[in-house]
């Protein structure tokens, strides 16, 4: 489905930024239990870091009308990230892409309205 109106956000950060955030707050402030169970044991937690970055971009886009635990990002069997928003405040179609290396995470968010 192609939309005439969309906004794209992209960002890349060092994994160190994510590590500092979880050191201060803990995983539970940013992720639902299912996400922690699926990706929390990963060495380096790069998958969680990429999901944190995408959630952060979405929250910033909506000017903090939703929080980290209103968003869940899991992977389909083919690896494609699936996003679920648990808030009636958001009705836009949101598409995401995530990637990571050993030291960086990158996310792209496309919001179609």
C-alpha positions, -999 to +999 in steps of 0.1 A: +000+000+000+014+033-010+006+064+009+007+100-003+016+112+032+045+097+052+073+107+074+106+088+076+130+088+106+164+072+105+190+071+133+222+052+141+237+051+176+265+033+193+255+003+214+272+021+243+242+045+244+218+016+249+240+000+276+240+032+296+202+034+294+197-001+306+223+003+333+204+033+347+168+020+342+168-018+336+153-037+306+118-036+321+115+002+315+119-003+278+106-038+269+077-060+275+083-095+291+079-112+257+107-091+241+130-097+271+124-134+269+130-135+232+160-112+229+173-105+264+197-134+266+215-125+234+252-118+237+256-080+235+218-075+234+221-059+199+186-070+189+172-053+219+193-022+213+179-019+177+144-023+190+150+003+218+162+028+191+131+023+169+108+026+199+126+058+210+121+073+175+084+064+175+079+079+210+098+111+199+076+114+168+044+112+188+058+137+214+057+112+243+020+104+239+030+068+242+057+050+261+082+022+255+058-005+269+031+006+245+052-007+217+063-043+210+087-053+183+092-090+176+105-109+145+085-131+122+099-165+113+116-149+082+133-123+104+111-094+094+104-071+124+067-069+134+056-039+154+025-038+176+012-006+192-009-010+223-025+025+223-057+038+208-039+072+204-019+059+174-038+049+143-011+055+116+005+026+097+041+022+110+068+004+090+102-003+105+136-017+096+163-025+121+199-035+118+230-039+140+267-045+140+290-053+169+291-016+179+262+002+163+224-001+158+204+015+131+167+019+128+143+034+102+107+042+109+082+052+082+049+065+095+021+066+070-010+087+078 
